[in-house]
Amino acid sequence: MLKRIIGAFAVLLLKAIGRLPPIVATILGEATLPVYALIRKRTRRRLVRLQPPVSARTYYRMRLRLALQSLQHFNGRYDGSTIRIEGSSLYADALASGNPVVLFGWHQGPVELLHQIPARNAPAHPFFLMTASAFSPELAEWMSRGRRISGVTVIRPGDTALLRGWARCESGPGVLALMIDQVPGQTENWMTFQKGRVRIPIPTRLLDWIGARRPECLAVSVVLEGAHDTVFRFTRVRPEALRADLSVEMEKALTRAPEQYNWSYGKIAVGG
C-alpha cells in the first residue's frame, strides 16, 4: 500500500514538474540539491572512489539537468538543442538486412532519446522497448503510457511471448531496445570497469538468449556535450561476443562522461 501511495504521489509530482517552465524547474531543483545529495551517502562514496573521482556537486547538478531534459523528452518537448547522430549508416544497414535488430543502451545522458531517436528512424519496422518495473505499479504504468509513442510496444523482461514476437515479426524485422545495466531480481553476472574497481550488473541469460538468435546488434549511447549539444552514437557489436563488446563500448562512454552516468543504482559496486 505504501508503495502505491508513494508511486501515485511521484506521478503527480512528475506531471506538475513537467508543466513548469524549464527555468522554474531548474531553480526549484537547485534549491533541493544540497539536501538530496546529503542523504545519498552511498552514491557519494561511489563518486569519490571512481578514477578520476567525480565531485558530488558536479554529479547532482548534472543529474538534475538530465532528469529535467528527459522529462521534457518524455512529454514530447524539445529545447532546440542540436542532436548529432553518429553511426546512422550502421543502423540503416541493420534495418535493411532483413534480420531482427537489437539496440543495447545504458543509463547515461538523456536516456529517453535512446529509444525515441531509433524509433523515429525506423517507422516501417515494429519497435519493442523493454523496460524494468518501476518502484510502484502506478509509476510503471504512467511511464509505459508515456513511452508508447507511435509504433512502440513496451514490454517487460518476463514477457517471453512478446520477445519471441520481436524475433519473428511477420510485418518485417522487429527492433528491440533495452538497457543492459539495471537487472531486476537476482544479479546474474557483472561487467567490470576501471581494472575491476567498478562492477555493474548485467542480464547474462537475456544476452545469451538474444545472441543465440544472431540478430543485428548495435550499442547505443547518448551524452551531452557542452551547453547545447547532444551526441547519439550507434556502434556495431557482435552477437556471439555481446558481453565483451558491450563492456568495451560502455567503458568508453563512462570514460567520456562519468558524471552523466546514473551511479545511484543500488546494485552498482565501486571498490575502495
Backbone as numpy.savetxt, mean C-alpha at the origin, in Angstrom:
# Nx Ny Nz CAx CAy CAz Cx Cy Cz
-18.02 -5.27 20.49 -18.84 -4.06 20.49 -17.98 -2.80 20.49
-16.91 -2.81 21.33 -16.04 -1.63 21.40 -15.40 -1.35 20.05
-14.96 -2.41 19.35 -14.34 -2.21 18.05 -15.33 -1.60 17.06
-16.59 -2.03 17.14 -17.61 -1.48 16.24 -17.83 0.01 16.51
-17.88 0.37 17.79 -18.08 1.78 18.16 -16.90 2.62 17.68
-15.68 2.13 17.95 -14.49 2.87 17.52 -14.43 2.96 16.00
-14.77 1.83 15.33 -14.77 1.84 13.87 -15.76 2.83 13.29
-16.98 2.87 13.85 -17.99 3.82 13.38 -17.53 5.26 13.61
-16.90 5.50 14.76 -16.38 6.85 15.04 -15.28 7.20 14.05
-14.40 6.23 13.75 -13.31 6.49 12.80 -13.86 6.85 11.42
-14.92 6.18 10.99 -15.52 6.49 9.70 -16.05 7.92 9.69
-16.78 8.30 10.75 -17.31 9.66 10.84 -16.18 10.69 10.83
-15.10 10.39 11.57 -13.98 11.32 11.64 -13.31 11.47 10.27
-13.08 10.35 9.59 -12.44 10.41 8.28 -13.31 11.15 7.26
-14.62 10.94 7.34 -15.52 11.67 6.44 -15.44 13.17 6.71
-15.41 13.54 8.00 -15.34 14.96 8.35 -14.02 15.58 7.88
-12.90 14.88 8.11 -11.60 15.39 7.68 -11.55 15.52 6.17
-12.16 14.54 5.47 -12.16 14.58 4.01 -12.89 15.77 3.43
-13.81 16.36 4.20 -14.56 17.52 3.71 -13.85 18.84 4.00
-12.83 18.81 4.85 -12.13 20.04 5.22 -11.21 20.51 4.09
-11.02 21.82 3.96 -9.98 22.30 3.04 -8.63 21.75 3.49
-7.74 21.36 2.56 -6.46 20.75 2.93 -5.65 21.55 3.94
-5.66 22.88 3.82 -4.86 23.70 4.73 -5.40 23.61 6.15
-6.73 23.54 6.30 -7.34 23.43 7.64 -7.01 22.07 8.24
-7.14 21.00 7.43 -6.83 19.66 7.91 -5.37 19.56 8.33
-4.49 20.21 7.59 -3.05 20.19 7.91 -2.78 20.89 9.23
-3.40 22.05 9.43 -3.19 22.81 10.68 -3.67 22.00 11.88
-4.86 21.40 11.76 -5.38 20.59 12.86 -4.49 19.37 13.12
-4.02 18.76 12.04 -3.15 17.60 12.18 -1.83 17.95 12.83
-1.24 19.07 12.43 0.04 19.51 13.01 -0.10 19.74 14.51
-1.27 20.22 14.92 -1.47 20.51 16.34 -1.51 19.24 17.18
-1.94 18.12 16.58 -2.05 16.87 17.33 -0.80 16.01 17.24
0.12 16.33 16.32 1.28 15.48 16.10 2.13 15.25 17.34
2.46 16.28 18.13 3.31 16.02 19.30 2.72 14.99 20.26
1.41 15.07 20.49 0.78 14.11 21.40 0.78 12.72 20.78
0.45 12.63 19.51 0.40 11.33 18.84 1.78 10.67 18.84
2.80 11.45 18.50 4.16 10.90 18.47 4.60 10.44 19.85
4.16 11.16 20.88 4.57 10.84 22.24 4.07 9.46 22.67
2.87 9.08 22.25 2.30 7.81 22.69 2.73 6.63 21.81
3.41 6.91 20.69 3.84 5.83 19.78 5.29 5.46 20.08
5.52 4.95 21.28 6.89 4.67 21.73 7.56 3.60 20.88
6.83 2.54 20.55 7.42 1.44 19.80 7.88 1.92 18.42
7.07 2.74 17.77 7.45 3.26 16.46 8.68 4.15 16.57
8.73 4.98 17.60 9.90 5.86 17.77 11.17 5.04 17.95
11.08 3.94 18.67 12.25 3.08 18.85 12.71 2.49 17.52
11.76 2.12 16.68 12.14 1.60 15.36 12.85 2.66 14.53
12.35 3.87 14.58 12.91 4.95 13.76 14.38 5.21 14.11
14.70 5.21 15.40 16.08 5.52 15.81 17.02 4.34 15.53
16.48 3.14 15.33 17.32 1.97 15.06 17.59 1.77 13.58
16.89 2.52 12.73 17.14 2.41 11.29 18.52 2.96 10.96
19.06 2.53 9.82 20.34 3.04 9.35 20.17 3.68 7.98
20.25 5.03 7.88 20.41 5.98 8.98 19.08 6.17 9.73
19.15 6.68 10.96 17.92 6.91 11.73 17.02 7.95 11.06
15.72 7.85 11.34 14.74 8.83 10.86 14.18 9.53 12.08
14.18 10.86 12.07 13.69 11.59 13.24 12.17 11.45 13.33
11.67 11.41 14.56 10.24 11.27 14.78 9.47 12.44 14.17
10.02 13.64 14.27 9.34 14.82 13.71 9.20 14.69 12.20
10.31 14.30 11.52 10.25 14.12 10.07 9.24 13.05 9.68
9.27 11.95 10.41 8.39 10.82 10.09 6.93 11.19 10.26
6.56 11.77 11.40 5.15 12.02 11.65 4.60 13.17 10.83
5.43 14.13 10.49 4.96 15.17 9.56 4.69 14.55 8.19
5.57 13.62 7.77 5.34 12.95 6.49 4.12 12.04 6.56
3.91 11.34 7.69 2.72 10.50 7.82 1.45 11.33 7.69
1.45 12.52 8.29 0.29 13.40 8.19 0.07 13.82 6.74
1.13 14.23 6.07 1.02 14.65 4.67 0.48 13.51 3.80
1.03 12.31 4.00 0.60 11.16 3.20 -0.83 10.76 3.52
-1.20 10.80 4.81 -2.56 10.42 5.20 -3.59 11.36 4.57
-3.32 12.65 4.62 -4.26 13.61 4.05 -4.33 13.48 2.53
-3.18 13.25 1.92 -3.17 13.08 0.47 -3.90 11.80 0.05
-3.66 10.71 0.79 -4.35 9.46 0.47 -5.86 9.58 0.69
-6.26 10.34 1.71 -7.68 10.55 1.94 -8.31 11.33 0.79
-7.59 12.30 0.27 -8.07 13.02 -0.91 -8.21 12.08 -2.09
-7.19 11.25 -2.34 -7.25 10.30 -3.45 -8.38 9.31 -3.25
-8.57 8.87 -2.01 -9.66 7.95 -1.68 -11.01 8.54 -2.07
-11.15 9.86 -1.87 -12.40 10.55 -2.19 -12.44 11.06 -3.63
-11.43 10.68 -4.44 -11.43 11.06 -5.85 -11.02 12.49 -6.11
-10.28 13.10 -5.18 -9.83 14.48 -5.36 -8.31 14.50 -5.47
-7.81 15.38 -6.33 -6.38 15.48 -6.57 -5.98 16.95 -6.51
-4.75 17.18 -6.03 -4.33 18.56 -5.78 -3.56 19.18 -6.93
-3.50 18.52 -8.07 -2.80 19.08 -9.21 -1.31 18.78 -9.23
-0.83 17.96 -8.28 0.58 17.60 -8.27 0.92 16.78 -9.52
2.17 16.90 -9.96 2.63 16.15 -11.11 2.89 14.71 -10.73
2.31 13.77 -11.49 2.55 12.34 -11.26 3.34 11.81 -12.45
4.57 11.38 -12.17 5.44 10.83 -13.22 5.41 9.30 -13.12
5.08 8.65 -14.22 4.99 7.19 -14.24 6.20 6.63 -14.96
6.96 5.78 -14.27 8.14 5.13 -14.84 7.84 3.65 -15.06
8.30 3.13 -16.19 8.09 1.72 -16.50 6.71 1.40 -17.02
6.00 2.40 -17.55 4.64 2.16 -18.04 4.62 1.15 -19.18
5.71 1.07 -19.96 5.75 0.11 -21.07 5.75 -1.33 -20.55
6.34 -1.54 -19.36 6.32 -2.88 -18.76 4.89 -3.31 -18.44
4.10 -2.37 -17.93 2.70 -2.66 -17.62 1.92 -2.91 -18.90
2.15 -2.10 -19.92 1.45 -2.28 -21.19 1.78 -3.65 -21.80
3.05 -4.04 -21.72 3.45 -5.35 -22.27 2.80 -6.48 -21.49
2.72 -6.33 -20.15 2.09 -7.36 -19.33 0.61 -7.52 -19.68
-0.08 -6.39 -19.87 -1.50 -6.45 -20.22 -1.72 -7.07 -21.60
-0.76 -6.82 -22.50 -0.90 -7.33 -23.87 -0.49 -8.78 -24.00
0.08 -9.36 -22.94 0.62 -10.73 -23.03 -0.47 -11.79 -23.12
-1.68 -11.46 -22.66 -2.75 -12.44 -22.62 -2.75 -13.27 -21.35
-1.80 -13.02 -20.44 -1.71 -13.74 -19.17 -2.29 -12.88 -18.05
-2.71 -13.51 -16.93 -3.08 -12.72 -15.76 -1.89 -11.88 -15.29
-2.19 -10.76 -14.63 -1.16 -9.82 -14.18 -1.30 -9.63 -12.67
-0.16 -9.57 -11.96 -0.16 -9.28 -10.53 0.72 -8.07 -10.28
0.21 -7.13 -9.46 0.96 -5.95 -9.05 1.20 -6.03 -7.55
2.46 -6.04 -7.15 2.84 -6.17 -5.74 3.31 -4.81 -5.22
2.61 -4.29 -4.21 3.01 -3.02 -3.61 3.30 -3.17 -2.13
3.65 -2.05 -1.48 3.88 -2.02 -0.04 3.47 -0.65 0.48
3.37 -0.52 1.79 2.78 0.67 2.40 3.80 1.81 2.53
4.03 2.46 1.42 4.96 3.58 1.34 4.39 4.61 0.38
4.51 5.89 0.75 4.01 6.94 -0.12 2.49 7.04 -0.09
1.90 7.77 -1.04 0.42 7.89 -1.12 -0.19 6.62 -1.70
-0.51 5.68 -0.82 -0.76 4.30 -1.24 -2.04 4.10 -2.06
-3.01 5.01 -1.97 -4.23 4.82 -2.77 -3.92 4.83 -4.26
-2.82 5.48 -4.64 -2.45 5.52 -6.06 -1.96 4.17 -6.57
-1.56 3.28 -5.65 -0.99 2.00 -6.07 -1.99 1.15 -6.86
-3.28 1.33 -6.60 -4.26 0.62 -7.43 -5.01 1.57 -8.37
-5.14 2.86 -7.99 -5.90 3.76 -8.83 -5.24 3.98 -10.19
-3.93 4.21 -10.19 -3.23 4.46 -11.46 -3.27 3.24 -12.37
-2.90 2.03 -11.89 -3.00 0.87 -12.79 -4.42 0.57 -13.26
-5.42 0.74 -12.38 -6.80 0.45 -12.78 -7.25 1.37 -13.90
-6.88 2.65 -13.80 -7.29 3.60 -14.84 -6.56 3.36 -16.16
-5.40 2.72 -16.09 -4.64 2.43 -17.30 -4.92 1.04 -17.86
-5.92 0.36 -17.31 -6.32 -0.96 -17.82 -7.83 -1.08 -17.86
-8.53 -0.14 -18.53 -10.00 -0.12 -18.46 -10.65 -1.36 -19.08
-9.95 -2.06 -19.97 -10.55 -3.22 -20.63 -10.28 -4.52 -19.89
-9.61 -4.46 -18.74 -9.23 -5.67 -18.02 -9.93 -5.72 -16.66
-10.46 -6.88 -16.27 -11.00 -7.02 -14.91 -9.90 -6.73 -13.89
-10.20 -5.90 -12.89 -9.19 -5.47 -11.93 -9.64 -5.86 -10.53
-8.78 -6.58 -9.82 -9.07 -7.07 -8.48 -8.10 -6.43 -7.49
-8.61 -5.91 -6.41 -7.79 -5.29 -5.36 -7.94 -6.10 -4.08
-6.85 -6.69 -3.61 -6.88 -7.46 -2.37 -6.53 -6.55 -1.21
-7.41 -6.48 -0.21 -7.16 -5.67 0.98 -7.42 -6.50 2.23
-6.57 -6.34 3.22 -6.77 -7.03 4.50 -7.89 -6.37 5.27
-8.44 -7.07 6.24 -9.51 -6.53 7.06 -8.99 -5.35 7.89
-9.83 -4.35 8.06 -9.46 -3.19 8.87 -9.78 -3.48 10.34
-9.64 -2.46 11.18 -9.81 -2.62 12.63 -11.21 -3.10 12.99
-12.22 -2.66 12.24 -13.60 -3.06 12.53 -14.35 -3.26 11.22
-15.46 -4.03 11.23 -16.23 -4.25 10.00 -16.73 -2.95 9.38
-17.12 -1.98 10.22 -17.63 -0.70 9.70 -16.56 0.03 8.91
-15.35 0.08 9.47 -14.25 0.75 8.79 -13.85 0.00 7.53
-13.82 -1.33 7.60 -13.45 -2.14 6.44 -14.44 -1.94 5.29
-15.74 -1.92 5.61 -16.75 -1.76 4.57 -16.69 -0.37 3.95
-16.48 0.66 4.78 -16.37 2.01 4.26 -15.18 2.14 3.31
-14.05 1.56 3.70 -12.86 1.61 2.84 -13.07 0.82 1.56
-13.74 -0.32 1.65 -14.00 -1.12 0.46 -14.90 -0.38 -0.52
-15.95 0.29 0.00 -16.84 1.06 -0.88 -16.08 2.16 -1.60
-15.20 2.84 -0.87 -14.44 3.93 -1.49 -13.46 3.45 -2.54
-13.01 2.21 -2.43 -12.02 1.68 -3.38 -12.65 0.98 -4.57
-13.98 0.86 -4.56 -14.65 0.21 -5.69 -14.88 1.23 -6.80
-13.78 1.78 -7.31 -13.90 2.66 -8.46 -14.27 1.80 -9.66
-14.62 2.46 -10.75 -15.14 1.75 -11.91 -14.24 0.58 -12.31
-14.83 -0.62 -12.36 -14.10 -1.79 -12.84 -13.26 -2.50 -11.81
-13.26 -2.04 -10.54 -12.41 -2.64 -9.51 -13.26 -3.51 -8.58
-12.84 -4.76 -8.38 -13.48 -5.67 -7.44 -12.58 -5.81 -6.22
-13.09 -5.49 -5.03 -12.32 -5.59 -3.79 -12.51 -6.98 -3.21
-11.39 -7.65 -2.88 -11.47 -8.99 -2.32 -10.61 -9.07 -1.06
-10.88 -10.08 -0.23 -10.12 -10.35 0.98 -9.15 -11.49 0.73
-8.08 -11.60 1.53 -7.11 -12.68 1.32 -7.72 -14.08 1.31
-8.82 -14.29 2.04 -9.42 -15.62 2.09 -10.42 -15.91 1.00
-10.67 -14.94 0.10 -11.66 -15.13 -0.96 -11.06 -15.97 -2.10
-10.92 -17.26 -1.87 -10.25 -18.11 -2.85 -11.01 -18.18 -4.17
-12.33 -18.12 -4.12 -13.10 -18.18 -5.36 -12.80 -16.98 -6.25
-12.73 -15.80 -5.65 -12.42 -14.61 -6.44 -10.97 -14.63 -6.93
-10.08 -15.18 -6.11 -8.69 -15.30 -6.56 -8.60 -16.20 -7.78
-9.32 -17.30 -7.74 -9.32 -18.18 -8.92 -9.98 -17.49 -10.10
-10.98 -16.64 -9.83 -11.62 -15.89 -10.89 -10.65 -14.94 -11.58
-9.76 -14.31 -10.78 -8.72 -13.47 -11.39 -7.84 -14.28 -12.34
-7.50 -15.49 -11.93 -6.56 -16.30 -12.71 -7.16 -16.81 -14.01
-8.50 -16.84 -14.11 -9.09 -17.38 -15.34 -10.30 -16.55 -15.78
-10.11 -15.23 -15.83 -11.19 -14.35 -16.27 -11.57 -14.65 -17.72
-12.86 -14.91 -17.96 -13.30 -15.19 -19.31 -13.34 -13.94 -20.18
-13.45 -12.77 -19.54 -13.53 -11.53 -20.30 -12.16 -10.96 -20.64
-11.10 -11.71 -20.35 -9.75 -11.24 -20.63 -8.87 -11.40 -19.41
-7.55 -11.26 -19.56 -6.65 -11.44 -18.43 -6.93 -10.44 -17.32
-7.07 -10.94 -16.10 -7.36 -10.07 -14.97 -6.08 -9.51 -14.37
-6.25 -8.38 -13.65 -5.15 -7.74 -12.93 -5.45 -7.83 -11.44
-4.49 -8.30 -10.67 -4.63 -8.42 -9.22 -3.60 -7.51 -8.56
-4.06 -6.56 -7.71 -3.15 -5.68 -6.97 -3.22 -6.04 -5.49
-2.06 -6.16 -4.86 -2.04 -6.51 -3.43 -0.81 -5.94 -2.76
-0.90 -5.84 -1.42 0.22 -5.40 -0.59 0.94 -6.62 -0.03
2.26 -6.58 0.00 3.01 -7.75 0.44 3.53 -7.63 1.87
3.34 -6.48 2.51 4.08 -6.23 3.76 3.22 -6.20 5.02
1.93 -6.45 4.92 1.10 -6.51 6.11 0.27 -7.79 6.04
0.60 -8.74 6.92 0.06 -10.09 6.85 -0.88 -10.30 8.03
-2.20 -10.48 7.78 -3.12 -10.74 8.89 -2.89 -12.13 9.48
-3.21 -12.27 10.76 -3.07 -13.58 11.39 -1.62 -13.94 11.68
-1.34 -15.23 11.64 -0.02 -15.75 11.96 1.01 -15.33 10.90
2.14 -14.80 11.34 3.21 -14.44 10.41 3.83 -15.71 9.85
3.90 -15.79 8.51 4.42 -16.99 7.86 5.93 -16.93 7.66
6.42 -15.77 7.27 7.84 -15.62 6.98 8.17 -14.14 6.95
9.44 -13.84 6.73 9.90 -12.45 6.81 10.77 -12.08 5.63
10.71 -10.81 5.24 11.73 -10.21 4.40 12.68 -9.46 5.32
13.96 -9.50 5.02 14.94 -8.81 5.86 15.66 -7.75 5.04
15.92 -6.61 5.68 16.60 -5.49 5.05 17.68 -4.96 5.97
18.50 -4.07 5.41 19.59 -3.46 6.19 20.42 -4.52 6.92
20.86 -5.52 6.14 21.72 -6.60 6.65 21.10 -7.31 7.87
19.79 -7.52 7.79 19.10 -8.26 8.83 18.56 -7.43 9.96
18.82 -6.13 9.97 18.34 -5.28 11.07 16.82 -5.12 11.03
16.25 -5.09 9.83 14.81 -4.85 9.66 14.13 -6.12 9.17
13.06 -6.53 9.83 12.26 -7.69 9.42 10.82 -7.26 9.22
10.28 -7.58 8.03 8.91 -7.22 7.68 8.19 -8.48 7.22
6.98 -8.76 7.74 6.29 -10.01 7.38 5.91 -10.07 5.91
5.83 -11.29 5.40 5.49 -11.50 3.99 4.55 -12.71 3.88
3.53 -12.65 3.02 2.57 -13.78 2.89 3.13 -14.88 1.98
3.97 -15.72 2.52 4.70 -16.71 1.72 3.77 -17.63 0.95
2.73 -18.16 1.60 1.85 -19.11 0.92 1.12 -18.46 -0.26
0.69 -17.22 -0.07 0.03 -16.52 -1.17 0.99 -16.29 -2.33
2.22 -15.89 -2.02 3.21 -15.68 -3.09 3.50 -16.99 -3.82
3.59 -18.10 -3.07 3.85 -19.39 -3.70 2.69 -19.78 -4.62
1.45 -19.53 -4.15 0.27 -19.86 -4.95 0.26 -19.04 -6.24
0.58 -17.76 -6.13 0.60 -16.89 -7.32 1.73 -17.30 -8.25
2.93 -17.50 -7.69 4.08 -17.84 -8.53 3.88 -19.12 -9.31
3.17 -20.10 -8.72 2.94 -21.38 -9.40 2.10 -21.21 -10.66
1.34 -20.13 -10.76 0.49 -19.89 -11.93 1.20 -19.09 -13.02
2.42 -18.68 -12.76 3.27 -18.00 -13.73 2.57 -16.81 -14.43
1.99 -15.90 -13.65 1.40 -14.71 -14.27 2.49 -13.70 -14.63
2.09 -12.62 -15.24 3.00 -11.48 -15.43 3.08 -10.74 -14.10
4.27 -10.55 -13.57 4.44 -9.99 -12.23 5.21 -8.67 -12.28
4.67 -7.66 -11.60 5.32 -6.35 -11.53 5.28 -5.84 -10.09
6.39 -5.28 -9.64 6.39 -4.52 -8.39 5.96 -3.10 -8.70
5.14 -2.52 -7.83 4.71 -1.13 -8.01 5.05 -0.35 -6.74
5.55 0.85 -6.92 5.88 1.70 -5.78 5.53 3.14 -6.11
5.28 3.93 -5.07 4.95 5.34 -5.27 5.53 6.14 -4.12
6.24 7.21 -4.45 6.84 8.08 -3.43 6.68 9.54 -3.85
6.69 10.41 -2.85 6.70 11.84 -3.11 8.13 12.28 -3.33
8.32 13.19 -4.27 9.63 13.78 -4.51 9.47 15.30 -4.52
10.13 15.96 -3.56 9.99 17.40 -3.46 8.61 17.79 -2.94
8.25 19.04 -3.20 7.01 19.57 -2.65 5.78 19.18 -3.46
5.96 18.92 -4.75 4.77 18.78 -5.60 4.81 17.58 -6.55
5.84 16.77 -6.52 5.95 15.68 -7.49 5.71 14.33 -6.84
5.09 13.43 -7.60 4.88 12.05 -7.18 5.43 11.15 -8.27
6.20 10.13 -7.87 6.79 9.20 -8.84 6.20 7.81 -8.61
5.61 7.27 -9.66 5.02 5.92 -9.64 5.90 5.04 -10.53
6.31 3.86 -9.99 7.22 2.99 -10.74 6.65 1.58 -10.91
6.74 1.07 -12.14 6.52 -0.34 -12.43 7.88 -0.99 -12.63
8.10 -2.15 -12.00 9.35 -2.89 -12.17 9.00 -4.36 -12.33
9.60 -5.03 -13.30 9.31 -6.44 -13.52 9.97 -7.30 -12.45
9.23 -8.29 -11.95 9.78 -9.29 -11.03 9.42 -10.67 -11.58
10.23 -11.67 -11.23 10.06 -13.02 -11.78 9.10 -13.85 -10.92
8.11 -14.50 -11.54 7.17 -15.31 -10.74 7.86 -16.46 -10.02
8.95 -16.97 -10.58 9.65 -18.09 -9.94 10.61 -17.63 -8.84
10.76 -16.31 -8.67 11.67 -15.78 -7.64 11.05 -14.54 -6.98
9.76 -14.65 -6.64 9.03 -13.49 -6.15 9.63 -12.92 -4.88
9.90 -13.78 -3.91 10.38 -13.27 -2.63 11.72 -12.55 -2.78
12.64 -13.12 -3.53 13.96 -12.51 -3.72 13.84 -11.19 -4.48
13.09 -11.20 -5.59 12.99 -9.99 -6.41 12.24 -8.88 -5.69
11.15 -9.22 -4.98 10.39 -8.20 -4.27 11.21 -7.61 -3.12
12.03 -8.43 -2.47 12.89 -7.93 -1.41 13.87 -6.90 -1.95
14.43 -7.17 -3.13 15.37 -6.22 -3.74 14.67 -4.90 -4.06
13.49 -4.98 -4.69 12.78 -3.75 -5.08 12.31 -2.97 -3.86
11.84 -3.68 -2.83 11.37 -2.98 -1.64 12.52 -2.32 -0.90
13.67 -2.98 -0.85 14.82 -2.36 -0.17 15.27 -1.11 -0.90
15.25 -1.12 -2.24 15.58 0.08 -3.00 14.64 1.23 -2.62
13.34 0.91 -2.53 12.36 1.95 -2.21 12.54 2.47 -0.79
12.81 1.58 0.16 13.01 2.01 1.54 14.27 2.85 1.68
15.28 2.55 0.90 16.51 3.33 0.93 16.28 4.72 0.36
15.44 4.79 -0.71 15.15 6.08 -1.35 14.39 7.00 -0.42
13.39 6.48 0.28 12.50 7.34 1.08 12.04 6.61 2.33
12.93 6.37 3.31 12.53 5.62 4.50 11.46 6.32 5.32
11.42 7.64 5.29 10.44 8.38 6.09 9.03 8.25 5.53
8.89 7.73 4.30 7.56 7.59 3.70 6.97 6.20 3.91
7.72 5.30 4.53 7.19 3.97 4.80 6.42 3.97 6.12
5.42 3.08 6.23 4.61 3.01 7.44 5.28 2.08 8.46
6.17 2.64 9.27 6.89 1.87 10.28 6.04 1.59 11.53
4.78 2.01 11.52 3.93 1.84 12.70 3.30 0.46 12.79
3.38 -0.34 11.74 2.74 -1.65 11.75 3.35 -2.52 12.84
2.50 -3.14 13.65 2.95 -3.81 14.87 3.90 -4.97 14.65
3.84 -5.66 13.51 4.65 -6.86 13.30 6.04 -6.57 12.77
6.33 -5.32 12.42 7.66 -4.97 11.94 8.65 -5.03 13.10
9.82 -5.60 12.84 10.86 -5.68 13.86 12.12 -4.98 13.36
12.65 -4.07 14.17 13.91 -3.38 13.85 14.88 -3.64 14.99
16.00 -4.32 14.68 16.96 -4.71 15.72 17.75 -3.54 16.25
18.35 -3.75 17.43 19.15 -2.71 18.04 20.56 -2.72 17.53
